[in-house]
């Protein structure tokens, strides 16, 4: 399977990029656009990196979140992720096993998006964010952090 991007909807008008989205999607964007959750769970963090896991079953959804740090993601699975971007664009991205992409955000740069699994396989991603970039990290609430099982060290 190749990495392929299929545009579902073009960017919206500059004065109101989300104009053509349904109200519930615009509301979800407004409520979550500053969120740090680039995965389902933050599994590890030290003074240099954050490691996130993302698992989306078919039909699964990861709400809007903001990328401000340099990072990369990798996926061991094939599948189709529908991306909803703050410019109003909606695209289907076809992923292949082992695919890895790297991103850089200079001072003040960011992007906001949400992900929906529109394929028929589970999507799994591991994302590594680098904390020593040009932008400060967004605080992550404890509810997004891996909670060890009772009795585990």
matplotlib code that plots the C-alpha trace (Angstrom):
import matplotlib.pyplot as plt

x = [0.0, 1.3, 1.0, -1.8, -3.8, -7.3, -9.0, -12.5, -13.1, -10.9, -9.9, -12.8, -13.0, -10.3, -12.9, -14.6, -12.6, -15.0, -18.2, -19.1, -18.6, -21.6, -22.2, -21.2, -17.8, -17.3, -18.2, -15.8, -13.0, -13.7, -13.7, -10.5, -8.3, -5.7, -5.6, -2.3, -3.6, -1.7, -2.5, -4.9, -2.4, 1.0, 3.0, 6.4, 7.9, 11.3, 13.0, 13.7, 10.7, 7.1, 5.9, 2.3, 0.3, -2.8, -5.1, -8.3, -10.6, -12.7, -14.9, -12.7, -12.1, -9.2, -10.5, -8.9, -5.4, -2.6, 0.9, 3.5, 6.6, 8.9, 7.8, 7.6, 5.1, 5.3, 2.6, 2.9, -0.5, -2.1, -5.3, -7.2, -7.2, -9.5, -8.0, -10.0, -7.8, -8.3, -8.3, -11.5, -9.7, -10.8, -8.5, -8.2, -4.7, -3.9, -1.1, 1.2, 2.9, 6.2, 5.3, 7.1, 6.8, 8.8, 7.5, 9.1, 7.5, 9.4, 8.7, 5.0, 4.2, 1.6, -1.2, -4.6, -6.4, -8.5, -8.4, -11.2, -10.5, -12.6, -10.9, -11.7, -8.5, -7.3, -5.0, -2.0, 0.5, 3.4, 4.2, 7.4, 7.4, 10.7, 10.5, 13.6, 12.1, 11.3, 7.9, 7.0, 5.1, 1.4, 0.6, -0.8, -3.4, -2.9, -6.0, -4.1, -1.1, -0.7, -1.9, 0.0, -2.2, -2.8, 0.3, 2.6, 5.8]
y = [0.0, 3.5, 6.7, 8.4, 11.5, 12.0, 15.3, 15.0, 18.8, 21.7, 24.4, 26.7, 30.4, 32.5, 34.5, 31.3, 28.1, 25.8, 27.3, 24.1, 21.7, 20.5, 22.4, 19.5, 19.4, 23.2, 23.0, 20.2, 22.1, 25.2, 23.1, 21.2, 23.2, 23.9, 20.3, 18.5, 15.0, 13.9, 10.3, 8.3, 8.1, 9.6, 6.5, 8.0, 11.5, 12.7, 16.1, 15.4, 13.6, 12.6, 9.2, 8.8, 5.8, 6.1, 3.2, 3.8, 1.0, 1.3, 4.3, 5.6, 9.2, 11.3, 14.8, 18.0, 18.7, 21.1, 20.2, 22.8, 20.6, 18.9, 15.3, 12.1, 9.4, 5.8, 3.2, -0.6, -0.9, -0.1, 1.9, 5.0, 8.1, 11.0, 14.2, 17.3, 20.4, 23.9, 25.4, 23.4, 20.8, 17.2, 14.5, 10.7, 9.5, 6.0, 4.6, 1.6, -0.6, 1.0, 4.5, 7.2, 11.0, 13.8, 17.3, 20.6, 23.6, 26.8, 29.5, 30.3, 27.6, 24.9, 23.0, 21.7, 18.6, 15.6, 12.0, 9.6, 6.0, 5.5, 2.2, -1.3, -2.0, -0.7, 2.3, 2.3, 5.2, 5.9, 9.6, 11.0, 14.7, 16.5, 18.9, 21.0, 22.8, 26.4, 26.3, 25.5, 22.2, 22.2, 20.9, 17.4, 16.6, 13.5, 11.9, 11.6, 9.8, 6.1, 4.9, 1.8, -1.0, -1.2, -2.7, -2.0, -0.1]
z = [0.0, -0.9, 1.1, -0.7, 0.1, -1.3, -0.8, 0.5, 0.9, 0.0, 2.5, 3.5, 2.8, 4.6, 6.5, 7.9, 7.1, 8.9, 7.4, 5.5, 8.4, 10.4, 13.7, 15.9, 14.2, 14.5, 18.1, 18.8, 17.0, 19.2, 22.4, 21.7, 19.3, 22.1, 23.3, 23.8, 23.1, 20.0, 20.9, 23.2, 26.0, 26.9, 27.8, 28.6, 29.2, 30.3, 30.0, 26.2, 24.7, 25.1, 23.7, 22.7, 21.6, 19.4, 18.6, 16.6, 15.7, 12.5, 13.1, 15.9, 16.5, 18.0, 18.7, 17.7, 19.1, 18.5, 17.4, 18.5, 19.0, 16.5, 16.3, 14.3, 14.1, 12.8, 12.2, 12.1, 10.4, 7.1, 7.1, 6.1, 8.4, 7.7, 8.8, 9.6, 9.5, 10.9, 7.4, 6.7, 4.6, 4.9, 3.5, 3.6, 4.1, 3.2, 5.4, 5.0, 7.7, 8.8, 7.4, 9.4, 9.0, 10.6, 11.3, 12.4, 14.0, 14.2, 16.7, 16.8, 14.2, 14.9, 13.2, 14.5, 13.3, 14.3, 13.0, 12.2, 11.2, 8.0, 7.0, 8.0, 10.0, 13.4, 13.1, 15.4, 15.7, 18.0, 18.1, 19.7, 20.5, 21.2, 24.1, 23.3, 20.2, 19.4, 21.2, 24.8, 25.2, 26.0, 29.5, 29.5, 32.1, 34.3, 32.7, 29.4, 31.0, 31.3, 34.7, 35.9, 37.1, 40.9, 42.6, 39.7, 40.3]

ax = plt.figure().add_subplot(projection="3d")
ax.plot(x, y, z, "-o")
ax.set_aspect("equal")
plt.show()
